[in-house]
């Protein structure tokens, strides 16, 4: 499986191999196989590959390597039940302390801090933030954000780091993100690298890099959207998610959606009233035909495997 080079140790190889087994298996989209077949029929020089696609594949490969590297580091490192906190600015800076499960950390209006989440990453804590460490277990590293703003950078296997709020829980899937929330639980999640699953009472919003998701008390997480989406789309999405905007808001979203906004439309397919699903489906296929195995009937019935298959295909363009 691995080529042996000077300095490689069997233990290192075992750790990386174990980490690889924990990574999810994702079906390659049909577009990849179509591209491969086309390339075999008519080979092209490397320099003719569209720069954007080349960059996307390079970025994806680099991200995969980072996940594997983070996995290897995580399973090798000793687990820490007390986390280090560095007061970076303010009256108490510079100062280093430790914190464990059950303890609170608060910054005033002019101070910041950095919390080291064991060996898996860091959380930068902005002024006016209050949070609590809930658990520091090997498979469950969890914070509760009462109010304020944090920036998390995590390099570990998915679903080991969680941040709870009054209206949603951010589940790390190997990522960097910012999150802010007020005392009521209203807030915003913005992902800058990787993916975050934003969850609440059975509702899940999958948020990739470059996208955001709002959350509100009682309603929970809304529908994710890309940060560069048209303002008219995001305003209508707010109405749909949190102000009972209904069909009027949905039609505005559909009219202003771009091909990339299938991220938003895919989530809406299962959130709109059943009579409105065909509107969402037709708008989605206007951007790209559905992959093999995704039929109108199954999509309208919200068949879980069909929706997952379609999401896995679309995600390559997100």
Secondary structure, DSSP 8 states (H G I E B T S, - for coil): -----TT--HHHHHHHHHHHHTS------HHHHHHHHHHHHS---GGGS-HHHHHHHHHHHHHHHHHHHHHHHHHHS---SSEEEEEEESTT-SEEEEE-TT-EEE--TT-EEEEEETTTEEEEE-TT-EEEEEEEETTEEEEEEEEEEEEEEE-SSSSSEEEE-SS-EEEEEEEEEEEEE-TTS-EEEEEEEEEEEEEETTEEEEEETTEEEEEETTTEE---EETTS-HHHHHHHHHHHHS--HHHHHHHHHHH--GGGHHHHHHHHTTS-GGGHHHHHHHHHHHS---TT--HHHHHTT-HHHHHHHHHHHGGG-
